[in-house]
């Protein structure tokens, strides 16, 4: 029974670490709301553009992993 308890303990510790890591990443994420007819400073616009760029990079990496030739299928070439 010692080995089973050890494995369960290790799995529990890893799951706790992953949960904490996800929560910290989620907390550190910027939450910028875009309101129509609002005036934004250049810093706010820069933060919005950076956030959108990060999202595009993430989506492209997911597409690259799931559909390796999606760029060629949609005429984007190798960027």
C-alpha positions as CSV (number, residue, x, y, z in Angstrom):
1,X,0.0,0.0,0.0
2,X,3.0,2.4,0.4
3,X,3.5,2.7,-3.3
4,X,-0.1,3.5,-4.0
5,X,-0.2,6.1,-1.3
6,X,2.9,7.7,-2.7
7,X,1.5,7.9,-6.2
8,X,-1.8,9.4,-4.9
9,X,0.2,12.0,-3.0
10,X,2.3,12.9,-6.0
11,X,-0.7,13.2,-8.2
12,X,-2.5,15.4,-5.7
13,X,0.5,17.7,-5.3
14,X,0.9,18.0,-9.1
15,X,-2.8,18.8,-9.5
16,X,-2.6,21.5,-6.8
17,X,0.4,23.0,-8.4
18,X,-1.3,23.1,-11.9
19,X,-4.4,24.6,-10.3
20,X,-2.4,27.4,-8.6
21,X,-0.5,28.1,-11.8
22,X,-3.7,28.4,-13.8
23,X,-5.2,30.7,-11.2
24,X,-2.1,32.9,-11.2
25,X,-2.0,33.2,-15.0
26,X,-5.7,34.0,-15.0
27,X,-5.3,36.7,-12.3
28,X,-2.3,38.3,-14.1
29,X,-4.2,38.6,-17.4
30,X,-5.3,42.1,-18.3
31,X,-9.0,42.6,-18.7
32,X,-9.6,45.5,-21.0
33,X,-13.1,46.4,-22.0
34,X,-13.7,48.3,-25.2
35,X,-16.6,50.8,-25.0
36,X,-18.1,52.3,-28.1
37,X,-17.7,56.1,-28.5
38,X,-15.0,56.1,-25.7
39,X,-11.7,57.9,-26.0
40,X,-8.7,55.9,-25.1
41,X,-5.1,56.9,-24.3
42,X,-2.3,55.6,-26.4
43,X,-1.2,53.4,-23.4
44,X,-4.7,51.8,-23.3
45,X,-4.7,51.3,-27.1
46,X,-1.3,49.8,-26.9
47,X,-2.4,47.4,-24.1
48,X,-5.4,46.4,-26.2
49,X,-3.3,45.8,-29.3
50,X,-0.8,43.7,-27.3
51,X,-3.6,41.6,-25.7
52,X,-5.2,41.0,-29.2
53,X,-1.8,40.1,-30.6
54,X,-1.2,37.5,-27.8
55,X,-4.6,36.0,-28.5
56,X,-3.9,35.8,-32.2
57,X,-0.6,34.1,-31.5
58,X,-2.3,31.6,-29.2
59,X,-5.0,30.8,-31.8
60,X,-2.4,30.4,-34.5
61,X,-0.4,28.0,-32.4
62,X,-3.5,26.0,-31.7
63,X,-4.3,25.8,-35.4
64,X,-0.8,24.9,-36.2
65,X,-1.0,22.0,-33.8
66,X,-4.5,20.8,-34.8
67,X,-4.4,21.6,-38.6
68,X,-0.8,21.8,-39.7
69,X,-1.5,23.0,-43.2
70,X,-4.2,25.5,-42.4
71,X,-2.1,28.4,-43.6
72,X,-1.7,26.9,-47.1
73,X,-5.4,26.0,-47.2
74,X,-6.4,29.6,-46.6
75,X,-3.6,31.3,-48.7
76,X,-1.6,32.7,-45.7
77,X,1.6,31.0,-46.7
78,X,4.3,30.4,-44.2
79,X,4.4,33.4,-41.9
